[in-house]
Structures are given as C-alpha cells and as structure tokens.
C-alpha cells in the first residue's frame, strides 16, 4: 500500500519497524500508520547476556532499544520503532520453545500460575532513541495436566514454537487461560496505546 493509504501518519516517510513481526506491523497499520519493516539483525541472547541482572521489563526495553538503534544508525533521517516482549514467571525469563517437548515443559511451568508479558517499544529519531514505553499484561494459566497440554499442542500445531509461552491468545491458545489482565496489543507484543501517545507528542499523527 502507498503512504497515502494511511492518512493519519504525518511523517514524511513511513515509520520503519525494526522487526519482521507480521503481528506488530498489522497492529500499527490497523491504527492508520504507514509502516515498512527492516530486520534489525540483533543477537537477542547476546544483549540479554550483557544485561544480566536487569528486571524483565528493563530487559524488554533494552532489547527494544537495541533493535531501534541497529536500524536507526543506518537510516538516521527516518523514524524508527524497535519493539520486544519478555515473558517472566516469578522473575525468570522464558524464551520461545525450540520444539514441542520444550513447549510442553513451558506450559507445565506456567499452568496454574500467573505470569507477566512485558512489551517495550523504543522510538528513534535522528539516529538516537528519543522515547521509550513499556506496558505489562498479566495472564493466569488454568490448571493443566499432561493430557490437557498434549491435547492443546495437537490442536495448536507446530506454530507454538513461534511464540514465547508456546501460545497465541488470538488462536486456540485462548483455551489455556483462566484470567487475562492487560491490553490486547500488549499481549501481542506492542505497547500500542502509550506508543500512540508518544507519536502524537512528536507530531507524527493527525490527532
């Protein structure tokens, strides 16, 4: 789609999303923003290792910063958005499962307990981060035995390895939960409401 297809966006060129996440892009475009994507090429585990000791929400912000800066340095004249999400259970960070067995182990840890999803965004202008936002959602997984976890994994298919926690609430993953507290976009990986407020503050949105 052309830039003109997104009349709410006031930037001279489309926003660069430093991510190849189709979900984040869809959230931004649904909100009327003109977006193009670029892969940031950031080694997330290396950033995490360097940030040892940070609280999970601070780690999410560090990762978002790293992605924004990786792209912004090569495009200093553009508005760049970096974003990341961290799942934390009692302070421990869980990553995307490598395979079905790892997904089952994740769900066995999460079942019957409440975990946090911290979604962070970093906005870069002039090649430097000028704004940061982070939002948190809390999700309680209902009690699940091994048979229930296996039934869910059968229904969800191999896509479970593409998400932290081995679920997507917009699909059959919704069956895992007893309670969800937080903004839907935050759960999907983008703190959209506070991000839009920051973009308005920079004069990048029509209203």
KOLNUVEX-578163 format. One record per residue: residue number from 1; residue in one letter; x, y, z of N, C-alpha, C, O in turn. Coordinates in steps of 0.1 Angstrom, whole numbers, plus 5000, padded with zeros to 4 digits. Layout:
# KOLNUVEX-578163
<NUM,'A',<X,Y,Z>,<X,Y,Z>,<X,Y,Z>,<X,Y,Z>>
...
//
This chain:
# KOLNUVEX-578163
<1,'X',<5008,4988,5000>,<5000,5000,5000>,<5009,5012,5000>,<5020,5012,5005>>
<2,'X',<5004,5023,4994>,<5011,5036,4994>,<5010,5043,5007>,<5001,5041,5015>>
<3,'X',<5019,5052,5009>,<5019,5061,5021>,<5006,5068,5022>,<5001,5070,5033>>
<4,'X',<5000,5072,5010>,<4987,5079,5010>,<4976,5071,5015>,<4965,5077,5019>>
<5,'X',<4978,5058,5016>,<4967,5049,5021>,<4965,5050,5036>,<4956,5045,5042>>
<6,'X',<4975,5057,5043>,<4975,5059,5058>,<4975,5073,5062>,<4985,5079,5066>>
<7,'X',<4963,5080,5060>,<4962,5095,5062>,<4965,5099,5076>,<4968,5111,5078>>
<8,'X',<4965,5091,5086>,<4967,5095,5100>,<4982,5097,5103>,<4986,5105,5112>>
<9,'X',<4991,5091,5095>,<5005,5092,5097>,<5010,5105,5091>,<5007,5108,5079>>
<10,'X',<5018,5113,5099>,<5022,5126,5094>,<5037,5127,5092>,<5043,5137,5089>>
<11,'X',<5044,5115,5093>,<5058,5115,5090>,<5061,5117,5075>,<5052,5113,5067>>
<12,'X',<5072,5123,5071>,<5075,5125,5057>,<5076,5112,5049>,<5074,5111,5037>>
<13,'X',<5081,5101,5056>,<5082,5088,5051>,<5076,5078,5060>,<5074,5081,5072>>
<14,'X',<5073,5066,5056>,<5067,5056,5065>,<5076,5053,5077>,<5088,5055,5077>>
<15,'X',<5069,5050,5088>,<5076,5045,5100>,<5084,5032,5097>,<5078,5024,5090>>
<16,'X',<5096,5032,5101>,<5104,5019,5099>,<5102,5011,5112>,<5106,5015,5123>>
<17,'X',<5096,4999,5111>,<5095,4990,5122>,<5107,4981,5122>,<5109,4973,5112>>
<18,'X',<5116,4981,5132>,<5128,4973,5132>,<5125,4959,5137>,<5129,4955,5147>>
<19,'X',<5117,4953,5129>,<5112,4939,5132>,<5105,4934,5120>,<5100,4941,5111>>
<20,'X',<5106,4921,5118>,<5098,4914,5107>,<5085,4908,5112>,<5080,4899,5105>>
<21,'X',<5081,4911,5124>,<5069,4906,5130>,<5057,4910,5122>,<5053,4922,5122>>
<22,'X',<5049,4901,5116>,<5037,4905,5109>,<5026,4910,5119>,<5018,4918,5115>>
<23,'X',<5026,4905,5131>,<5016,4909,5141>,<5018,4924,5145>,<5009,4931,5145>>
<24,'X',<5031,4928,5148>,<5033,4942,5151>,<5030,4951,5139>,<5024,4961,5141>>
<25,'X',<5034,4947,5127>,<5031,4955,5116>,<5016,4957,5114>,<5011,4968,5111>>
<26,'X',<5009,4946,5116>,<4994,4946,5114>,<4988,4955,5125>,<4978,4963,5121>>
<27,'X',<4993,4955,5137>,<4987,4964,5147>,<4989,4979,5144>,<4980,4987,5145>>
<28,'X',<5001,4982,5139>,<5004,4996,5135>,<4996,5000,5123>,<4991,5011,5123>>
<29,'X',<4995,4992,5113>,<4988,4996,5101>,<4973,4997,5104>,<4966,5005,5098>>
<30,'X',<4968,4988,5113>,<4954,4989,5117>,<4950,5002,5124>,<4939,5007,5124>>
<31,'X',<4961,5008,5130>,<4959,5020,5137>,<4961,5032,5128>,<4961,5044,5132>>
<32,'X',<4963,5029,5115>,<4964,5040,5105>,<4978,5045,5102>,<4980,5056,5097>>
<33,'X',<4989,5038,5106>,<5002,5042,5104>,<5008,5036,5092>,<5006,5024,5089>>
<34,'X',<5016,5044,5084>,<5023,5039,5073>,<5036,5032,5078>,<5044,5038,5085>>
<35,'X',<5038,5020,5074>,<5049,5012,5080>,<5057,5004,5069>,<5051,4999,5060>>
<36,'X',<5070,5004,5071>,<5078,4994,5064>,<5087,4987,5074>,<5089,4992,5085>>
<37,'X',<5091,4975,5071>,<5098,4967,5081>,<5113,4965,5076>,<5116,4964,5064>>
<38,'X',<5122,4964,5086>,<5136,4960,5083>,<5140,4951,5095>,<5137,4954,5106>>
<39,'X',<5147,4941,5091>,<5152,4932,5101>,<5164,4938,5109>,<5173,4943,5102>>
<40,'X',<5163,4939,5122>,<5174,4946,5129>,<5187,4939,5130>,<5198,4945,5132>>
<41,'X',<5187,4925,5128>,<5199,4918,5129>,<5206,4918,5143>,<5218,4917,5144>>
<42,'X',<5198,4919,5153>,<5203,4919,5167>,<5203,4905,5173>,<5194,4897,5172>>
<43,'X',<5214,4902,5179>,<5216,4889,5187>,<5209,4891,5200>,<5216,4896,5209>>
<44,'X',<5197,4887,5202>,<5189,4889,5214>,<5195,4883,5226>,<5196,4889,5237>>
<45,'X',<5200,4871,5224>,<5206,4864,5236>,<5219,4871,5240>,<5222,4871,5252>>
<46,'X',<5227,4876,5231>,<5239,4884,5235>,<5235,4896,5242>,<5242,4900,5252>>
<47,'X',<5225,4903,5238>,<5220,4915,5245>,<5216,4911,5259>,<5219,4918,5269>>
<48,'X',<5208,4900,5260>,<5204,4896,5273>,<5215,4892,5282>,<5215,4895,5294>>
<49,'X',<5226,4886,5277>,<5237,4882,5285>,<5244,4895,5290>,<5249,4895,5302>>
<50,'X',<5245,4905,5282>,<5251,4918,5286>,<5243,4925,5296>,<5248,4933,5304>>
<51,'X',<5230,4922,5296>,<5221,4929,5305>,<5217,4921,5318>,<5207,4923,5324>>
<52,'X',<5226,4911,5321>,<5224,4902,5332>,<5221,4910,5345>,<5228,4920,5348>>
<53,'X',<5210,4906,5352>,<5207,4913,5364>,<5195,4923,5363>,<5190,4928,5373>>
<54,'X',<5192,4927,5350>,<5181,4936,5348>,<5168,4929,5351>,<5166,4917,5349>>
<55,'X',<5158,4937,5356>,<5145,4932,5358>,<5139,4929,5344>,<5143,4935,5334>>
<56,'X',<5130,4919,5343>,<5124,4915,5330>,<5119,4927,5321>,<5121,4927,5309>>
<57,'X',<5112,4937,5328>,<5107,4948,5320>,<5118,4957,5315>,<5117,4962,5304>>
<58,'X',<5129,4958,5323>,<5140,4966,5318>,<5147,4959,5307>,<5153,4965,5298>>
<59,'X',<5148,4945,5307>,<5154,4938,5297>,<5146,4939,5284>,<5152,4941,5273>>
<60,'X',<5133,4939,5285>,<5124,4941,5273>,<5128,4955,5266>,<5129,4956,5254>>
<61,'X',<5130,4965,5275>,<5133,4978,5270>,<5147,4979,5264>,<5149,4985,5253>>
<62,'X',<5156,4972,5270>,<5170,4971,5264>,<5170,4965,5250>,<5177,4969,5241>>
<63,'X',<5162,4954,5249>,<5161,4948,5236>,<5154,4957,5225>,<5159,4957,5214>>
<64,'X',<5144,4964,5229>,<5137,4973,5220>,<5147,4984,5216>,<5147,4987,5204>>
<65,'X',<5154,4989,5225>,<5164,5000,5222>,<5175,4994,5212>,<5178,5001,5202>>
<66,'X',<5180,4982,5215>,<5190,4977,5206>,<5185,4975,5192>,<5192,4978,5182>>
<67,'X',<5172,4971,5190>,<5167,4969,5177>,<5165,4982,5170>,<5168,4984,5158>>
<68,'X',<5159,4992,5177>,<5157,5005,5171>,<5171,5011,5167>,<5172,5017,5156>>
<69,'X',<5181,5011,5175>,<5194,5017,5172>,<5201,5010,5160>,<5207,5016,5152>>
<70,'X',<5199,4996,5160>,<5206,4989,5149>,<5201,4994,5135>,<5209,4994,5126>>
<71,'X',<5188,4997,5134>,<5183,5002,5122>,<5185,5017,5120>,<5187,5022,5109>>
<72,'X',<5183,5024,5131>,<5184,5039,5130>,<5198,5044,5126>,<5199,5054,5120>>
<73,'X',<5208,5037,5130>,<5221,5041,5127>,<5223,5041,5111>,<5231,5048,5106>>
<74,'X',<5216,5032,5105>,<5218,5031,5090>,<5207,5040,5083>,<5208,5042,5071>>
<75,'X',<5198,5045,5091>,<5187,5054,5085>,<5185,5065,5095>,<5174,5066,5100>>
<76,'X',<5195,5074,5097>,<5193,5084,5107>,<5183,5095,5104>,<5178,5103,5113>>
<77,'X',<5178,5095,5091>,<5168,5105,5087>,<5154,5100,5088>,<5145,5107,5084>>
<78,'X',<5153,5088,5093>,<5139,5082,5094>,<5135,5080,5108>,<5143,5080,5118>>
<79,'X',<5122,5078,5110>,<5116,5075,5123>,<5116,5060,5124>,<5110,5053,5115>>
<80,'X',<5122,5055,5134>,<5124,5040,5136>,<5118,5036,5149>,<5119,5042,5159>>
<81,'X',<5111,5024,5149>,<5105,5018,5160>,<5111,5005,5163>,<5110,4996,5154>>
<82,'X',<5116,5003,5175>,<5121,4990,5179>,<5111,4985,5190>,<5106,4992,5198>>
<83,'X',<5109,4972,5190>,<5099,4966,5200>,<5104,4952,5203>,<5110,4945,5196>>
<84,'X',<5101,4948,5216>,<5104,4935,5220>,<5094,4931,5232>,<5088,4940,5238>>
<85,'X',<5093,4918,5235>,<5085,4913,5245>,<5092,4903,5253>,<5099,4895,5248>>
<86,'X',<5090,4903,5266>,<5097,4894,5275>,<5086,4887,5284>,<5078,4894,5290>>
<87,'X',<5086,4874,5285>,<5077,4867,5294>,<5085,4863,5306>,<5096,4858,5306>>
<88,'X',<5079,4867,5318>,<5086,4865,5331>,<5076,4857,5340>,<5065,4861,5342>>
<89,'X',<5082,4847,5346>,<5074,4839,5356>,<5083,4840,5369>,<5093,4834,5370>>
<90,'X',<5077,4847,5379>,<5084,4848,5392>,<5099,4853,5390>,<5108,4849,5396>>
<91,'X',<5100,4863,5380>,<5113,4869,5378>,<5122,4862,5368>,<5132,4867,5363>>
<92,'X',<5118,4849,5364>,<5126,4842,5355>,<5121,4844,5341>,<5109,4844,5339>>
<93,'X',<5130,4846,5331>,<5126,4849,5317>,<5125,4836,5309>,<5134,4827,5309>>
<94,'X',<5114,4834,5302>,<5112,4822,5293>,<5113,4827,5279>,<5107,4837,5275>>
<95,'X',<5120,4819,5271>,<5121,4822,5257>,<5112,4814,5248>,<5105,4805,5253>>
<96,'X',<5112,4816,5235>,<5104,4807,5226>,<5109,4793,5227>,<5121,4791,5227>>
<97,'X',<5100,4783,5228>,<5104,4769,5229>,<5110,4765,5216>,<5106,4769,5205>>
<98,'X',<5120,4756,5217>,<5127,4751,5205>,<5119,4741,5197>,<5121,4739,5185>>
<99,'X',<5111,4733,5205>,<5104,4722,5198>,<5091,4719,5207>,<5089,4725,5217>>
<100,'X',<5084,4709,5203>,<5072,4705,5210>,<5075,4701,5225>,<5067,4705,5234>>
<101,'X',<5086,4694,5227>,<5089,4690,5241>,<5092,4702,5250>,<5087,4702,5261>>
<102,'X',<5099,4712,5244>,<5101,4724,5252>,<5089,4732,5254>,<5087,4738,5265>>
<103,'X',<5080,4732,5244>,<5067,4739,5246>,<5059,4732,5257>,<5053,4739,5265>>
<104,'X',<5059,4719,5258>,<5052,4712,5268>,<5058,4715,5282>,<5050,4717,5292>>
<105,'X',<5071,4716,5282>,<5078,4720,5295>,<5074,4734,5299>,<5072,4736,5311>>
<106,'X',<5074,4743,5290>,<5070,4757,5293>,<5056,4757,5299>,<5053,4763,5309>>
<107,'X',<5046,4750,5293>,<5033,4750,5297>,<5031,4744,5311>,<5023,4748,5319>>
<108,'X',<5039,4733,5313>,<5039,4727,5326>,<5043,4736,5337>,<5039,4736,5349>>
<109,'X',<5053,4745,5334>,<5057,4756,5344>,<5047,4766,5346>,<5045,4771,5357>>
<110,'X',<5040,4770,5335>,<5030,4781,5335>,<5017,4777,5341>,<5010,4786,5347>>
<111,'X',<5013,4764,5340>,<5000,4760,5344>,<4997,4763,5359>,<5005,4761,5368>>
<112,'X',<4985,4768,5361>,<4980,4771,5375>,<4987,4784,5381>,<4985,4786,5393>>
<113,'X',<4994,4791,5373>,<5002,4803,5378>,<5000,4815,5369>,<4995,4814,5358>>
<114,'X',<5003,4827,5375>,<5002,4839,5367>,<5016,4844,5363>,<5025,4844,5371>>
<115,'X',<5017,4847,5350>,<5030,4852,5345>,<5028,4866,5339>,<5016,4870,5337>>
<116,'X',<5038,4873,5336>,<5038,4886,5331>,<5044,4887,5317>,<5053,4880,5314>>
<117,'X',<5037,4894,5308>,<5043,4898,5295>,<5046,4912,5295>,<5037,4921,5296>>
<118,'X',<5059,4916,5293>,<5063,4929,5293>,<5066,4933,5278>,<5075,4927,5272>>
<119,'X',<5059,4942,5273>,<5061,4947,5259>,<5067,4961,5259>,<5062,4970,5266>>
<120,'X',<5078,4962,5252>,<5085,4975,5252>,<5087,4980,5238>,<5087,4973,5228>>
<121,'X',<5088,4994,5237>,<5090,5000,5224>,<5100,5011,5226>,<5100,5018,5236>>
<122,'X',<5108,5013,5216>,<5118,5024,5216>,<5116,5032,5203>,<5116,5026,5192>>
<123,'X',<5115,5045,5204>,<5113,5053,5192>,<5126,5061,5189>,<5131,5068,5198>>
<124,'X',<5131,5059,5177>,<5144,5066,5174>,<5141,5077,5163>,<5135,5075,5153>>
<125,'X',<5147,5089,5166>,<5147,5100,5156>,<5161,5105,5155>,<5168,5106,5165>>
<126,'X',<5166,5109,5143>,<5179,5114,5142>,<5190,5104,5145>,<5201,5108,5149>>
<127,'X',<5187,5091,5144>,<5196,5081,5147>,<5198,5077,5162>,<5207,5069,5165>>
<128,'X',<5190,5083,5171>,<5191,5081,5185>,<5177,5078,5191>,<5167,5083,5186>>
<129,'X',<5177,5070,5202>,<5164,5068,5209>,<5160,5080,5216>,<5167,5086,5224>>
<130,'X',<5148,5085,5213>,<5142,5097,5220>,<5131,5094,5229>,<5127,5103,5237>>
<131,'X',<5125,5082,5228>,<5113,5079,5236>,<5112,5064,5239>,<5116,5056,5230>>
<132,'X',<5108,5060,5250>,<5106,5046,5254>,<5093,5044,5261>,<5088,5053,5269>>
<133,'X',<5087,5033,5259>,<5075,5029,5266>,<5075,5014,5269>,<5080,5006,5261>>
<134,'X',<5069,5011,5280>,<5068,4997,5283>,<5054,4995,5290>,<5050,5003,5298>>
<135,'X',<5048,4984,5287>,<5035,4980,5293>,<5035,4966,5297>,<5042,4957,5290>>
<136,'X',<5027,4962,5307>,<5027,4948,5312>,<5013,4943,5312>,<5004,4950,5316>>
<137,'X',<5012,4930,5308>,<4999,4923,5309>,<5002,4911,5318>,<5013,4906,5319>>
<138,'X',<4992,4907,5326>,<4993,4895,5335>,<4983,4885,5331>,<4971,4887,5330>>
<139,'X',<4988,4872,5329>,<4980,4862,5324>,<4981,4850,5333>,<4991,4845,5337>>
<140,'X',<4969,4844,5337>,<4968,4833,5346>,<4964,4821,5338>,<4953,4820,5332>>
<141,'X',<4973,4811,5337>,<4970,4798,5330>,<4963,4789,5339>,<4966,4787,5351>>
<142,'X',<4952,4783,5334>,<4944,4774,5343>,<4952,4761,5346>,<4961,4758,5338>>
<143,'X',<4948,4754,5356>,<4955,4741,5359>,<4954,4732,5347>,<4943,4730,5341>>
<144,'X',<4965,4726,5343>,<4965,4717,5331>,<4974,4705,5335>,<4985,4706,5340>>
<145,'X',<4968,4693,5332>,<4976,4681,5334>,<4983,4678,5320>,<4981,4685,5310>>
<146,'X',<4991,4667,5320>,<4999,4664,5308>,<4990,4661,5297>,<4994,4664,5285>>
<147,'X',<4978,4654,5299>,<4969,4651,5288>,<4964,4664,5282>,<4962,4665,5270>>
<148,'X',<4960,4674,5290>,<4955,4686,5285>,<4965,4694,5277>,<4962,4699,5267>>
<149,'X',<4978,4694,5282>,<4988,4700,5275>,<4991,4694,5261>,<4992,4701,5251>>
<150,'X',<4990,4680,5261>,<4992,4673,5248>,<4981,4676,5238>,<4983,4678,5227>>
<151,'X',<4968,4677,5244>,<4957,4680,5235>,<4958,4694,5229>,<4955,4696,5217>>
<152,'X',<4962,4703,5237>,<4964,4717,5232>,<4975,4717,5222>,<4973,4724,5211>>
<153,'X',<4986,4711,5224>,<4997,4711,5214>,<4993,4704,5201>,<4997,4709,5190>>
<154,'X',<4985,4694,5202>,<4980,4688,5190>,<4971,4698,5182>,<4972,4699,5170>>
<155,'X',<4963,4705,5189>,<4954,4715,5183>,<4961,4727,5177>,<4958,4732,5167>>
<156,'X',<4972,4731,5185>,<4979,4744,5181>,<4989,4741,5169>,<4991,4750,5161>>
<157,'X',<4994,4729,5169>,<5003,4726,5158>,<5017,4732,5160>,<5020,4737,5171>>
<158,'X',<5026,4731,5150>,<5040,4735,5151>,<5042,4750,5154>,<5053,4754,5158>>
<159,'X',<5032,4758,5151>,<5033,4772,5153>,<5036,4777,5168>,<5040,4788,5170>>
<160,'X',<5034,4767,5177>,<5037,4771,5191>,<5051,4775,5194>,<5054,4782,5203>>
<161,'X',<5060,4770,5185>,<5074,4774,5187>,<5077,4788,5183>,<5088,4793,5186>>
<162,'X',<5068,4795,5177>,<5070,4809,5173>,<5066,4819,5183>,<5068,4831,5180>>
<163,'X',<5062,4815,5195>,<5057,4825,5205>,<5063,4821,5219>,<5064,4810,5222>>
<164,'X',<5067,4832,5226>,<5071,4829,5240>,<5058,4823,5247>,<5047,4828,5245>>
<165,'X',<5061,4814,5256>,<5050,4808,5263>,<5043,4797,5256>,<5035,4790,5262>>
<166,'X',<5046,4795,5243>,<5040,4785,5235>,<5025,4787,5232>,<5018,4777,5232>>
<167,'X',<5021,4799,5232>,<5007,4802,5229>,<5005,4815,5222>,<5013,4824,5222>>
<168,'X',<4993,4815,5215>,<4988,4828,5209>,<4974,4829,5213>,<4966,4821,5210>>
<169,'X',<4971,4840,5220>,<4957,4841,5225>,<4947,4844,5214>,<4935,4842,5216>>
<170,'X',<4952,4848,5203>,<4943,4851,5192>,<4939,4838,5184>,<4931,4838,5175>>
<171,'X',<4944,4826,5189>,<4941,4813,5184>,<4936,4804,5195>,<4930,4808,5204>>
<172,'X',<4939,4791,5193>,<4934,4781,5203>,<4941,4783,5216>,<4937,4777,5226>>
<173,'X',<4952,4791,5217>,<4959,4794,5229>,<4950,4800,5240>,<4953,4799,5252>>
<174,'X',<4939,4806,5235>,<4930,4813,5245>,<4924,4802,5255>,<4920,4806,5266>>
<175,'X',<4923,4790,5251>,<4918,4779,5259>,<4926,4777,5272>,<4922,4770,5281>>
<176,'X',<4938,4781,5272>,<4948,4779,5283>,<4945,4787,5295>,<4950,4784,5306>>
<177,'X',<4937,4798,5293>,<4937,4808,5304>,<4925,4808,5312>,<4914,4806,5308>>
<178,'X',<4927,4811,5325>,<4916,4814,5335>,<4913,4829,5336>,<4902,4832,5338>>
<179,'X',<4924,4837,5334>,<4922,4851,5336>,<4933,4859,5328>,<4944,4854,5327>>
<180,'X',<4929,4870,5321>,<4939,4878,5314>,<4936,4893,5318>,<4925,4898,5318>>
<181,'X',<4947,4899,5322>,<4946,4913,5326>,<4956,4921,5318>,<4969,4919,5319>>
<182,'X',<4951,4930,5310>,<4961,4938,5302>,<4955,4941,5288>,<4946,4935,5284>>
<183,'X',<4962,4951,5282>,<4957,4955,5268>,<4961,4944,5258>,<4971,4937,5259>>
<184,'X',<4952,4942,5249>,<4953,4931,5239>,<4966,4933,5231>,<4973,4923,5228>>
<185,'X',<4969,4945,5227>,<4981,4948,5219>,<4994,4945,5227>,<5004,4940,5221>>
<186,'X',<4993,4948,5240>,<5005,4945,5248>,<5008,4930,5248>,<5019,4925,5247>>
<187,'X',<4997,4922,5249>,<4998,4907,5249>,<5004,4902,5236>,<5011,4893,5235>>
<188,'X',<5000,4909,5225>,<5005,4906,5212>,<5020,4911,5209>,<5026,4907,5199>>
<189,'X',<5025,4919,5218>,<5039,4923,5217>,<5042,4937,5214>,<5053,4941,5211>>
<190,'X',<5032,4946,5215>,<5034,4960,5213>,<5026,4969,5223>,<5014,4967,5223>>
<191,'X',<5033,4978,5230>,<5025,4987,5239>,<5019,4998,5231>,<5023,5010,5232>>
<192,'X',<5008,4995,5224>,<5003,5004,5214>,<4997,5017,5219>,<5000,5027,5214>>
<193,'X',<4989,5016,5230>,<4983,5028,5235>,<4993,5039,5239>,<4993,5050,5235>>
<194,'X',<5003,5035,5248>,<5013,5045,5252>,<5022,5049,5240>,<5027,5061,5239>>
<195,'X',<5024,5040,5231>,<5032,5043,5219>,<5025,5054,5210>,<5032,5063,5206>>
<196,'X',<5012,5052,5208>,<5005,5062,5200>,<5005,5076,5207>,<5006,5086,5200>>
<197,'X',<5005,5076,5220>,<5006,5089,5228>,<5019,5096,5225>,<5020,5108,5223>>
<198,'X',<5030,5088,5225>,<5043,5093,5222>,<5044,5098,5208>,<5050,5109,5206>>
<199,'X',<5039,5091,5199>,<5039,5096,5185>,<5031,5109,5183>,<5035,5117,5175>>
<200,'X',<5020,5110,5190>,<5012,5123,5189>,<5021,5134,5195>,<5021,5145,5190>>
<201,'X',<5028,5131,5206>,<5037,5141,5212>,<5048,5146,5202>,<5052,5157,5204>>
<202,'X',<5052,5138,5193>,<5062,5142,5184>,<5056,5147,5171>,<5063,5149,5161>>
<203,'X',<5043,5149,5171>,<5036,5155,5159>,<5036,5146,5147>,<5035,5150,5136>>
<204,'X',<5036,5132,5150>,<5036,5123,5139>,<5023,5117,5135>,<5022,5109,5126>>
<205,'X',<5012,5120,5143>,<4999,5116,5140>,<4990,5128,5138>,<4992,5139,5143>>
<206,'X',<4979,5125,5130>,<4970,5136,5126>,<4962,5141,5138>,<4959,5153,5138>>
<207,'X',<4959,5133,5148>,<4952,5138,5160>,<4955,5129,5172>,<4950,5131,5183>>
//
